[in-house]
Amino acid sequence: MNIDTNELKRILKIKREYDKGLIDIDMIIPEDYKVIKVLYDYEINDKKDEINKLKNEISELYNNIEKMLDQMNSKK
């Protein structure tokens, strides 16, 4: 797959400007918006993965705390 780096830079510049509120969505041509939407979808999925990892870590921490409390209670 050939990627035109200049084209990618241009689209990323548009996305940054949109993210900063410097341009409105109606100023973005539909073809560019489709690419930007793919980038947003990727970012969202990446964040969802991070959130799920954090949820799992928190759950594991709670389980460990629960085990420690159970052990402390059983020693009394």
MARSEVO-609388 format. One record per residue: residue in one letter; z, x, y of N, C-alpha, C, O in turn. Coordinates in pm, whole numbers, plus 50000, padded with zeros to 5 digits. Each point is the difference from the previous one (the first is absolute). Layout:
BEGIN
NODE code   npz   npx   npy  capz  capx  capy   cpz   cpx   cpy   opz   opx   opy
NODE    a     Z     X     Y     Z     X     Y     Z     X     Y     Z     X     Y
...
This chain:
BEGIN
NODE code   npz   npx   npy  capz  capx  capy   cpz   cpx   cpy   opz   opx   opy
NODE    m 50000 50085 49882 50000 49915 50118 50000 50089 50124 50084 50089 50013
NODE    n 49822 49887 50076 49994 50073 50125 50080 49927 50107 49984 49879 50020
NODE    i 50101 50195 50047 50078 49942 50108 49962 50071 50129 50009 50122 50011
NODE    d 49949 49799 50083 49965 50054 50131 50130 50017 50079 50059 49903 50045
NODE    t 49984 50222 49969 50128 50025 50065 50001 49955 50146 50103 49956 50051
NODE    n 49785 50054 50015 49993 49954 50140 50020 49849 50008 50067 49950 50089
NODE    e 49873 49980 49816 50014 49854 49995 50145 49962 49970 50055 49908 50060
NODE    l 50005 50164 49847 50140 49975 49965 50091 50027 50120 50090 49921 50028
NODE    k 49886 50188 50042 50079 50031 50120 49986 49891 50104 50098 49962 50065
NODE    r 49780 49987 49951 49975 49894 50099 50078 49874 49964 50063 49938 50086
NODE    i 49932 50024 49787 50070 49879 49956 50151 50018 50011 50071 49907 50041
NODE    l 49980 50210 49923 50144 50026 50013 50044 49997 50145 50111 49957 50031
NODE    k 49803 50089 50058 50030 49995 50144 50010 49854 50046 50090 49964 50076
NODE    i 49818 49954 49877 50002 49858 50034 50129 49937 49947 50066 49922 50069
NODE    k 49970 50112 49808 50122 49944 49939 50123 50041 50081 50086 49917 50029
NODE    r 49922 50211 50009 50114 50046 50080 50008 49926 50133 50108 49961 50044
NODE    e 49777 50020 50019 49997 49929 50128 50043 49854 49982 50071 49945 50085
NODE    y 49887 49994 49806 50040 49862 49971 50150 49994 49971 50070 49910 50049
NODE    d 49979 50185 49872 50143 50004 49967 50086 50014 50126 50110 49945 50008
NODE    k 49839 50129 50090 50074 50022 50125 49982 49885 50098 50063 49998 50106
NODE    g 49850 49906 49860 49976 49887 50088 49905 50031 50114 49993 49927 50099
NODE    l 49933 50183 49887 49907 50040 50106 49869 49920 49996 49931 49986 50101
NODE    i 50037 49963 49780 49880 49916 49986 50037 49874 49922 50095 49999 49921
NODE    d 49828 49897 50102 50020 49874 49928 49910 49996 49878 49902 50073 49990
NODE    i 50135 49839 49918 49923 49989 49876 49856 49958 50025 49909 50038 49927
NODE    d 50071 49882 50178 49863 49954 50029 49913 50112 50056 49880 49980 50019
NODE    m 50177 50135 50008 49924 50115 50049 49951 50088 49884 49924 50094 50021
NODE    i 50121 49873 49857 49964 50079 49882 49885 49930 49929 50007 49880 49972
NODE    i 49888 50195 49999 49887 49938 49930 50041 49968 49856 50082 50071 49941
NODE    p 49861 49823 50002 50042 49954 49867 49994 50108 49891 50088 50004 49914
NODE    e 49811 50082 50089 49989 50104 49898 50117 50097 50008 50055 50043 49898
NODE    d 49983 49992 50225 50115 50090 50018 50129 49930 49960 50088 50061 49940
NODE    y 49922 49811 50094 50121 49925 49967 50019 49994 49849 50114 50006 49953
NODE    k 49778 49981 49971 50012 49997 49853 50061 50130 49948 50085 49997 49911
NODE    v 49873 50114 50144 50054 50130 49958 50146 50011 50042 50084 50047 49923
NODE    i 49946 49911 50199 50137 50005 50050 50091 49911 49916 50114 50037 49972
NODE    k 49836 49848 49987 50079 49910 49914 50032 50066 49867 50111 49986 49949
NODE    v 49794 50087 49995 50025 50074 49875 50111 50102 50022 50087 50017 49915
NODE    l 49910 50051 50200 50105 50097 50032 50136 49932 50011 50100 50050 49949
NODE    y 49904 49834 50118 50125 49925 50011 50049 49956 49862 50119 50011 49970
NODE    d 49790 49939 49947 50038 49958 49864 50060 50116 49922 50099 49982 49928
NODE    y 49841 50136 50085 50052 50118 49932 50140 50033 50051 50090 50029 49921
NODE    e 49928 49967 50211 50131 50029 50059 50105 49900 49952 50113 50038 49969
NODE    i 49849 49836 50025 50093 49896 49954 50039 50022 49855 50117 49992 49965
NODE    n 49785 50037 49951 50029 50025 49858 50089 50123 49984 50089 50002 49915
NODE    d 49886 50099 50166 50082 50121 49995 50144 49967 50039 50094 50048 49937
NODE    k 49924 49871 50165 50134 49959 50044 50068 49915 49893 50120 50013 49976
NODE    k 49803 49899 49960 50057 49918 49892 50051 50089 49886 50106 49975 49943
NODE    d 49817 50129 50025 50044 50094 49896 50129 50069 50040 50092 50014 49919
NODE    e 49915 50029 50208 50122 50065 50049 50119 49904 49993 50110 50040 49959
NODE    i 49869 49836 50081 50106 49900 49997 50047 49977 49857 50121 49994 49974
NODE    n 49787 49994 49933 50037 49980 49860 50079 50118 49945 50096 49981 49924
NODE    k 49865 50141 50113 50074 50118 49957 50142 49997 50055 50096 50028 49929
NODE    l 49917 49936 50199 50133 49991 50060 50084 49892 49934 50119 50020 49976
NODE    k 49820 49866 49995 50072 49893 49930 50052 50048 49865 50114 49973 49963
NODE    n 49803 50100 49965 50040 50052 49869 50114 50101 50014 50094 50000 49921
NODE    e 49897 50086 50181 50106 50098 50023 50131 49930 50036 50106 50039 49951
NODE    i 49887 49861 50133 50120 49925 50038 50060 49930 49880 50121 50001 49980
NODE    s 49794 49938 49941 50047 49932 49879 50069 50099 49907 50105 49969 49944
NODE    e 49838 50148 50040 50059 50103 49915 50135 50045 50057 50096 50021 49925
NODE    l 49912 49994 50206 50127 50037 50063 50107 49894 49976 50113 50033 49965
NODE    y 49852 49842 50052 50094 49891 49974 50045 49999 49854 50118 49977 49971
NODE    n 49789 50047 49939 50036 50004 49858 50098 50114 49972 50096 49984 49926
NODE    n 49878 50130 50136 50090 50114 49981 50138 49972 50059 50101 50035 49940
NODE    i 49903 49903 50175 50128 49964 50062 50074 49902 49912 50121 50012 49980
NODE    e 49807 49892 49968 50061 49900 49911 50059 50067 49875 50110 49966 49956
NODE    k 49815 50128 49987 50050 50073 49882 50126 50079 50035 50096 50001 49924
NODE    m 49902 50065 50191 50117 50077 50042 50120 49910 50020 50112 50035 49960
NODE    l 49868 49849 50101 50110 49906 50019 50053 49949 49867 50121 49986 49982
NODE    d 49790 49987 49926 50040 49956 49866 50083 50107 49931 50101 49971 49936
NODE    q 49855 50154 50077 50075 50110 49939 50137 50015 50064 50099 50024 49931
NODE    m 49908 49962 50200 50128 50011 50070 50094 49887 49958 50120 50021 49981
NODE    n 49825 49860 50004 50081 49885 49960 50047 50013 49855 50109 49956 49966
NODE    s 49810 50102 49952 50038 50012 49858 50108 50108 49980 50072 49996 49900
NODE    k 49940 50097 50192 50100 50107 49991 50137 49952 50050 50100 50067 49975
NODE    k 49905 49822 50092 50127 49951 50054 50087 49940 49895 50110 49954 50030
